[in-house]
Amino acid sequence: MQRDQLIGILIIVVSIIAIALYLWLLFIPPMAGLDIILLKITAAIAIVAIFGILGWIGYTLATTPPPKPIEEIEKEIEEELKKLEKETTASQ
């Protein structure tokens, strides 16, 4: 078996164990109040992840310079084409 397949199987097994443990702690908690703490932690992680991603998108939009206008790009291409035409006619 290849190393990637072993890692894949390990990830599946760890995921199944984590799901089972989470559900056990949520529905049959060994301590009173542990289920509420687990739900609070889960909600906090979800909110931080969602709004962290949104914040990153906002930061990227705010700090990325706008692209050049198409007219400017077309003008640069035309200038380069003229230079190439001059070089080819001069070398002939």
N, C-alpha and C positions, 0 to 999 in steps of 0.2 A: 504494500500500500504506500502511496506517495505521502510526503510530508504534509502537503496541502490538505489531503483528504483526512489525515489524522487531526490536523488543527480544526478542520470543519466539524468532525465528529465531536471533538472536545468542546467546541463552542455550542453545539446542539445540546450536549449533556449538561454543561454548566447552565445554559438557558433554562432547560427543563427543571433543574434543581432550584434555580433562582425563582422561577414562577411558582413552583410547589411551596417553597419556603415563604414567599410573599403571601400567597393565598392562605397558608396555614396561620401565619402571624396575623393576618387580617380577620379571618373568620373564627379561629380557635386560638386566641392569644393566651400565652401562658401567664401573663400578668394583666391585671385590670388596667385599662387605659392605654395599653400598648397599641391597640388597633387604631385609636384616634391619633396617636403620635405618628403612626405609620402613614395614615392618610394625610396628615399635615405635611410630613416630609415629602410625600409623593407630589402633593399639590404645589409645594414650594419649588421643587425641582422642575416641574412642568412649567410653572410661571416664569422662572428664571430662564429656562431654555427658550421658550417662545419669545419673550420680550428681549432676551439677549440677541436672538437672531434678528428680530425687528430693529433693534438698536444698531446692529452691525450693518444692516441694509441701509438704514438712514445715514449712518456715518459715511458709508461708501458713496451714497448719492450726494451727500453734502461736500465731500472732499475731492471727488473726481472732476477734473476740468471738462468743460463741454467739448464735443468733437469739433473739428474744423468744418466750416461750411463747405458744401459740395462745390460751389463756384471756385473757392480757393484751391481745392484739390485738383479740379479740372484745369485751372490756370497753370499749376505746377506741372501737370502731366503734359500739357501743350508745350511748355517751355523745354521740358526734357526731350520731347519728340523733335522740336526744332533743332536742339543741340545735336541730337543723333543724326538728323538729316544733313546738317552742315558738316559733321565729321565724315559721313559716308560720301558726300559729294566732294569733299576736299581730298579724300584718300584715293579717289578714282582718277 
